[in-house]
Amino acid sequence: MQKNTNQRVRRLVEGAVMIAVAYVLSFIKLYQMPLGGSVTLEMIPLIIMGLRNGVKWGCLTGFVHGLLQMIMGFSNVMYCPTLLSQIGCILMDYLLAYTALGLAGAFAKPFGERRMTGAIVGTVVCGALQFLCSFISGWLVWGSYYESIGISGTALMVYSLTYNGSYMLPNTILAALVVALLYRAAPKLFAPRAAA
């Protein structure tokens, strides 16, 4: 019983540290898009948490970080014209997008002993999931805003794909490269912990 409590406390502390690091990294923007979105290293600590501690702890850490980002950027939600679009923005741009990063461990697991490959694949798949959330949000949630400036129908879908891809693709590539470099330099950083 004591061992399980210690493991939970260790994971909570590790999750809090990863959230803090991700939050600081979110302010170091390598590139900023004009209507929101940027290239940062923010996703890396959340992915590492998922790789080290599994889906439950990874998703919890990503969710809490998404909640923090939502609170700090709540003025963005107010641009949504309806309550339904505001709820969609909260879910797709913040909660689901960041929670998805905690799934890295699940996508890395099938690679077994090829853990570096698994870490890179987990990073890429989670980056793709985060992009999917941003794409859907841009297409469906922010659609009414874009329609007011003359973008609608298929053009809206293409616009969301292009706009969100222009920063999410570099984010994912950069995260995969950094994860690979970190894995080579400090493989113990990615060592999975026993389930609690």
DRENVO-583435 format. One record per residue: x, y, z of N, C-alpha, C, O in turn. Coordinates in pm, whole numbers, padded with zeros to 5 digits, always signed. Layout:
! residues N
XYZXYZXYZXYZ/...
//
This chain:
! residues 196
+00083-00120+00000+00000+00000+00000+00086+00126+00000+00062+00219-00076/+00189+00127+00087+00281+00241+00096+00353+00263-00037+00373+00377-00079/+00393+00151-00103+00464+00160-00229+00377+00225-00336+00424+00311-00411/+00248+00185-00344+00156+00244-00441+00136+00392-00416+00130+00472-00510/+00126+00430-00288+00109+00571-00253+00232+00651-00295+00219+00760-00351/+00350+00596-00269+00473+00663-00309+00482+00679-00460+00524+00784-00510/+00442+00574-00535+00446+00581-00681+00348+00688-00732+00380+00762-00824/+00230+00695-00673+00132+00796-00714+00183+00936-00688+00172+01025-00772/+00240+00955-00570+00295+01087-00535+00408+01124-00631+00416+01237-00677/+00494+01027-00661+00604+01052-00754+00550+01091-00892+00602+01182-00956/+00447+01021-00937+00388+01053-01068+00320+01191-01066+00330+01266-01163/+00252+01223-00957+00188+01355-00947+00293+01466-00952+00274+01567-01019/+00402+01446-00880+00509+01547-00880+00573+01556-01018+00597+01665-01069/+00599+01441-01078+00658+01439-01212+00564+01507-01312+00608+01583-01398/+00434+01478-01301+00336+01542-01389+00333+01692-01371+00325+01767-01468/+00341+01738-01245+00341+01882-01217+00465+01948-01277+00457+02058-01331/+00579+01881-01266+00703+01935-01324+00691+01941-01476+00730+02041-01538/+00637+01836-01537+00622+01834-01683+00525+01944-01730+00547+02007-01834/+00419+01966-01654+00325+02074-01688+00395+02209-01679+00378+02294-01766/+00473+02228-01574+00546+02355-01557+00645+02377-01671+00654+02487-01725/+00719+02273-01708+00815+02285-01818+00742+02313-01949+00784+02400-02026/+00632+02241-01975+00555+02263-02097+00500+02405-02102+00498+02468-02207/+00454+02453-01986+00398+02588-01981+00505+02694-02013+00479+02788-02087/+00624+02677-01956+00734+02770-01985+00771+02762-02134+00791+02864-02199/+00780+02640-02187+00815+02623-02328+00710+02682-02422+00742+02720-02534/+00585+02691-02376+00480+02749-02461+00502+02898-02486+00446+02953-02581/+00584+02962-02403+00614+03105-02422+00734+03128-02513+00757+03239-02560/+00812+03022-02537+00929+03034-02625+00885+02994-02765+00892+02877-02803/+00839+03090-02839+00781+03066-02971+00888+03082-03079+00948+03189-03095/+00911+02975-03153+01005+02980-03263+00940+03048-03385+01008+03106-03469/+00807+03037-03390+00730+03101-03497+00588+03118-03447+00532+03027-03386/+00529+03234-03472+00394+03266-03425+00303+03292-03545+00336+03373-03632/+00189+03224-03551+00090+03247-03657+00006+03369-03621-00015+03398-03502/-00044+03442-03721-00118+03566-03692-00250+03546-03619-00290+03634-03542/-00319+03435-03641-00450+03413-03578-00446+03305-03471-00548+03243-03440/-00329+03282-03415-00316+03180-03311-00242+03058-03362-00246+03025-03481/-00174+02993-03271-00092+02878-03306+00053+02921-03322+00081+03030-03372/+00144+02835-03278+00286+02867-03287+00369+02741-03285+00322+02633-03248/+00494+02755-03326+00589+02645-03321+00667+02660-03191+00738+02758-03171/+00652+02561-03103+00720+02561-02973+00766+02418-02943+00742+02326-03021/+00831+02402-02832+00870+02269-02783+00777+02220-02672+00809+02125-02600/+00664+02285-02659+00570+02261-02549+00521+02117-02538+00499+02068-02428/+00506+02049-02651+00447+01915-02645+00544+01809-02592+00499+01702-02549/+00673+01835-02593+00772+01733-02557+00758+01683-02413+00756+01562-02393/+00749+01770-02311+00735+01717-02174+00608+01634-02156+00608+01537-02080/+00500+01671-02225+00375+01596-02212+00387+01459-02277+00333+01360-02227/+00458+01453-02388+00482+01325-02456+00572+01236-02370+00548+01117-02356/+00676+01295-02313+00766+01217-02227+00689+01160-02108+00711+01046-02068/+00598+01239-02052+00516+01189-01941+00435+01066-01983+00427+00968-01909/+00376+01072-02102+00299+00959-02153+00387+00837-02181+00346+00724-02157/+00507+00861-02232+00599+00750-02260+00648+00684-02132+00659+00562-02126/+00677+00763-02031+00731+00711-01905+00627+00646-01815+00653+00545-01749/+00509+00706-01812+00411+00668-01710+00282+00607-01765+00192+00574-01688/+00272+00593-01895+00155+00531-01954+00044+00629-01986+00052+00748-01959/-00061+00573-02045-00171+00653-02098-00245+00730-01989-00273+00849-02005/-00277+00664-01879-00357+00729-01774-00287+00855-01724-00348+00962-01720/-00162+00843-01685-00089+00957-01629-00052+01057-01737-00052+01178-01713/-00021+01008-01856+00010+01099-01967-00109+01184-02005-00096+01305-02024/-00226+01121-02016-00348+01195-02053-00390+01291-01942-00436+01402-01970/-00375+01249-01817-00409+01338-01706-00320+01463-01709-00368+01575-01691/-00191+01443-01732-00098+01555-01739-00131+01646-01857-00132+01768-01843/-00159+01588-01973-00197+01667-02090-00327+01743-02068-00339+01858-02109/-00422+01679-02002-00551+01744-01974-00533+01865-01882-00588+01972-01908/-00454+01847-01776-00432+01957-01682-00357+02072-01753-00388+02189-01731/-00260+02038-01836-00189+02142-01911-00285+02215-02006-00280+02337-02018/-00372+02139-02072-00472+02200-02160-00566+02292-02084-00603+02399-02133/-00604+02251-01963-00689+02334-01877-00617+02465-01842-00677+02573-01846/-00490+02454-01808-00410+02573-01777-00399+02665-01898-00414+02786-01886/-00373+02607-02015-00364+02688-02137-00498+02756-02167-00501+02871-02210/-00608+02683-02144-00740+02740-02169-00766+02858-02076-00815+02962-02119/-00734+02842-01948-00756+02950-01852-00674+03072-01890-00723+03185-01885/-00548+03050-01927-00461+03161-01960-00498+03226-02094-00469+03343-02116/-00561+03150-02183-00598+03205-02313-00748+03213-02333-00796+03204-02446/-00822+03230-02224-00968+03225-02232-01027+03333-02322-01137+03317-02373/-00955+03442-02342-01007+03547-02430-01027+03494-02572-01112+03545-02645/-00949+03393-02613-00967+03332-02746-01105+03269-02759-01167+03275-02865/-01152+03210-02651-01283+03143-02653-01394+03246-02677-01496+03214-02739/-01374+03366-02630-01476+03470-02643-01496+03516-02788-01596+03580-02819/-01401+03484-02877-01418+03517-03018-01521+03427-03085-01574+03460-03191/-01550+03313-03024-01650+03221-03078-01788+03283-03058-01821+03324-02946/-01870+03292-03164-01995+03367-03155-02108+03299-03078-02199+03368-03030/-02106+03166-03064-02216+03097-02996-02162+03014-02880-02043+02983-02874/-02251+02977-02790-02213+02892-02678-02161+02757-02727-02063+02704-02674/-02226+02702-02829-02184+02573-02883-02043+02582-02941-01961+02492-02921/-02013+02690-03013-01878+02704-03068-01776+02729-02957-01661+02688-02971/-01815+02795-02849-01725+02815-02735-01690+02681-02670-01575+02655-02635/-01792+02596-02654-01769+02462-02598-01678+02382-02691-01586+02314-02646/-01705+02392-02822-01620+02323-02920-01476+02371-02914-01383+02291-02922/-01457+02501-02899-01323+02558-02887-01252+02504-02763-01136+02464-02770/-01321+02503-02650-01262+02453-02526-01220+02307-02542-01111+02268-02500/-01307+02227-02601-01277+02085-02619-01165+02061-02720-01067+01993-02689/-01181+02116-02841-01089+02083-02950-00956+02157-02943-00852+02098-02972/-00957+02284-02906-00833+02362-02904-00751+02342-02778-00630+02363-02778/-00816+02303-02671-00745+02292-02543-00748+02152-02485-00645+02085-02479/-00865+02106-02441-00870+01983-02363-00832+01858-02443-00742+01785-02402/-00899+01834-02555-00868+01713-02632-00731+01722-02699-00658+01623-02704/-00696+01840-02750-00568+01856-02821-00449+01824-02731-00356+01756-02774/-00452+01872-02607-00339+01846-02517-00349+01709-02451-00246+01646-02425/-00470+01661-02425-00486+01527-02367-00432+01422-02463-00376+01322-02419/-00450+01444-02593-00403+01348-02694-00253+01323-02685-00207+01215-02719/-00178+01422-02639-00032+01406-02630+00006+01300-02527+00113+01239-02537/-00080+01277-02430-00053+01175-02328-00065+01033-02378-00031+00939-02306/-00115+01015-02500-00132+00882-02558-00003+00825-02617-00003+00713-02668/+00105+00900-02609+00231+00858-02672+00273+00717-02630+00321+00639-02712/+00257+00686-02503+00296+00554-02454+00220+00440-02521+00277+00334-02546/+00093+00462-02551+00012+00359-02616+00061+00332-02758+00061+00217-02803/+00104+00436-02828+00151+00417-02965+00295+00368-02970+00338+00311-03070/+00369+00388-02862+00507+00340-02854+00514+00194-02812+00609+00123-02848/+00415+00148-02738+00416+00014-02678+00434-00099-02779+00511-00191-02751/+00369-00097-02898+00385-00208-02992+00529-00227-03042+00560-00332-03100/+00615-00131-03021+00752-00143-03069+00843-00215-02971+00960-00238-03001/+00790-00252-02855+00862-00334-02758+01000-00283-02725+01015-00172-02672/+01102-00362-02755+01240-00329-02721+01297-00217-02809+01398-00156-02773/+01234-00189-02920+01280-00078-03005+01216+00050-02951+01134+00113-03017/+01257+00086-02831+01190+00194-02759+01212+00330-02821+01123+00416-02815/+01328+00353-02881+01351+00483-02945+01256+00500-03063+01197+00607-03081/+01242+00396-03142+01149+00400-03255+01007+00423-03203+00932+00503-03258/+00971+00353-03097+00839+00371-03037+00816+00512-02987+00706+00567-03004/+00918+00572-02927+00907+00710-02878+00885+00807-02993+00804+00900-02983/+00956+00786-03103+00942+00874-03219+00804+00855-03282+00736+00953-03315/+00762+00730-03299+00629+00704-03356+00520+00761-03266+00425+00822-03315/+00533+00740-03135+00436+00796-03041+00428+00948-03052+00319+01005-03046/+00542+01013-03069+00545+01158-03084+00475+01202-03212+00394+01295-03210/+00505+01135-03321+00447+01172-03451+00295+01149-03450+00219+01234-03497/+00252+01035-03398+00107+01005-03396+00034+01105-03305-00073+01153-03341/+00092+01136-03189+00027+01232-03100+00026+01373-03160-00070+01447-03142/+00132+01408-03231+00133+01535-03304+00024+01538-03410-00041+01641-03430/+00004+01425-03477-00102+01416-03578-00241+01427-03514-00331+01490-03570/-00258+01366-03397-00386+01377-03326-00413+01520-03282-00526+01568-03291/-00309+01589-03235-00326+01728-03196-00360+01813-03318-00443+01904-03311/-00295+01784-03431-00327+01854-03555-00473+01828-03594-00543+01921-03636/-00519+01704-03582-00656+01671-03616-00755+01754-03534-00855+01803-03586/-00727+01769-03405-00811+01853-03319-00812+01997-03368-00918+02059-03375/-00696+02050-03403-00686+02188-03452-00756+02204-03586-00824+02304-03609/-00740+02105-03673-00805+02109-03804-00957+02109-03790-01026+02191-03852/-01010+02018-03709-01156+02011-03688-01207+02140-03626-01312+02191-03664/-01133+02192-03529-01172+02317-03466-01174+02431-03567-01270+02508-03572/-01071+02441-03648-01065+02547-03749-01176+02536-03851-01228+02636-03899/-01210+02414-03885-01311+02391-03987-01452+02408-03932-01534+02479-03992/-01481+02345-03819-01618+02346-03767-01644+02455-03664-01746+02524-03670/-01552+02472-03568-01576+02566-03459-01554+02710-03504-01638+02797-03479/-01443+02734-03571-01410+02870-03613-01472+02905-03749-01452+03015-03800/-01545+02811-03808-01605+02832-03940-01689+02957-03952-01679+03029-04051/-01772+02985-03851-01858+03104-03860-01775+03232-03859-01814+03330-03923/-01662+03233-03789-01574+03350-03791-01515+03368-03931-01514+03478-03985/-01466+03259-03989-01405+03267-04121-01507+03302-04229-01475+03371-04326/-01630+03253-04213-01735+03287-04310-01759+03437-04315-01793+03492-04420/-01741+03504-04201-01761+03649-04197-01654+03724-04277-01673+03840-04312/-01541+03658-04305-01438+03722-04389-01432+03658-04528-01335+03675-04601/-01538+03584-04563-01553+03533-04699-01497+03396-04727-01484+03359-04844/-01462+03319-04626-01412+03183-04648-01520+03085-04602-01558+03086-04485/-01569+03001-04693-01674+02905-04656-01662+02778-04739-01580+02770-04830/-01746+02680-04707-01752+02554-04782-01620+02479-04781-01551+02471-04679/-01585+02424-04897-01461+02347-04912-01339+02434-04887-01238+02388-04833/-01349+02561-04926-01236+02653-04904-01205+02665-04755-01089+02681-04716/-01307+02658-04671-01288+02665-04527-01210+02543-04476-01121+02556-04392/-01245+02425-04529-01175+02304-04491-01028+02311-04536-00938+02275-04460/-01005+02356-04658-00869+02367-04710-00791+02472-04630-00674+02452-04600/-00858+02583-04597-00793+02688-04518-00751+02634-04382-00638+02658-04338/-00840+02561-04315-00807+02505-04184-00692+02406-04194-00602+02405-04110/-00697+02322-04297-00591+02224-04320-00456+02293-04340-00355+02254-04281/-00455+02396-04424-00332+02468-04457-00282+02550-04338-00164+02545-04303/-00373+02625-04278-00333+02713-04167-00278+02631-04051-00168+02657-04003/-00354+02532-04006-00312+02453-03891-00191+02365-03924-00105+02342-03839/-00186+02316-04047-00071+02236-04088+00058+02316-04093+00167+02262-04073/+00047+02447-04121+00167+02530-04135+00245+02546-04005+00364+02576-04008/+00180+02525-03891+00256+02529-03765+00257+02393-03694+00351+02363-03620/+00153+02311-03715+00149+02182-03647+00249+02081-03707+00307+02001-03634/+00268+02085-03838+00365+01995-03901+00507+02026-03853+00578+01934-03812/+00551+02153-03856+00684+02182-03799+00693+02148-03649+00798+02102-03603/+00585+02170-03574+00583+02133-03432+00611+01985-03414+00693+01945-03332/+00543+01903-03492+00555+01758-03480+00692+01711-03523+00753+01626-03457/+00742+01765-03634+00875+01726-03682+00982+01766-03579+01070+01687-03546/+00971+01887-03530+01067+01936-03430+01061+01850-03303+01165+01814-03247/+00940+01819-03257+00924+01735-03136+00986+01597-03159+01055+01546-03071/+00962+01536-03276+01018+01404-03305+01171+01409-03306+01237+01318-03255/+01228+01515-03365+01374+01529-03366+01430+01545-03225+01530+01483-03190/+01365+01629-03145+01414+01652-03008+01399+01525-02925+01488+01492-02846/+01288+01453-02941+01270+01327-02868+01379+01228-02907+01434+01159-02820/+01411+01219-03037+01518+01128-03082+01653+01168-03021+01727+01081-02975/+01684+01297-03022+01810+01344-02965+01816+01321-02814+01917+01276-02761/+01705+01351-02746+01700+01327-02602+01714+01178-02570+01780+01140-02474/+01650+01095-02652+01658+00951-02629+01802+00901-02643+01848+00819-02564/+01871+00952-02744+02012+00913-02762+02098+00962-02646+02186+00889-02598/+02073+01084-02601+02155+01143-02495+02122+01088-02356+02211+01069-02274/+01994+01064-02330+01950+01021-02196+01837+00920-02205+01722+00953-02176/+01868+00796-02245+01762+00696-02262+01684+00667-02132+01567+00628-02138/+01748+00687-02017+01679+00662-01890+01562+00759-01868+01469+00729-01793/+01569+00875-01934+01460+00972-01924+01329+00913-01978+01221+00956-01939/+01341+00816-02067+01224+00754-02131+01190+00618-02073+01098+00551-02121/+01263+00575-01972+01239+00444-01913+01099+00438-01853+01065+00521-01769/+01018+00341-01896+00882+00332-01843+00883+00295-01696+00967+00218-01649/+00787+00352-01624+00771+00318-01482+00668+00207-01470+00582+00191-01556/+00679+00130-01363+00581+00024-01338+00445+00086-01313+00434+00196-01259/+00340+00015-01355+00203+00066-01339+00167+00080-01192+00206-00001-01108/+00089+00186-01163+00042+00207-01025-00108+00209-01021-00167+00226-00915/
//
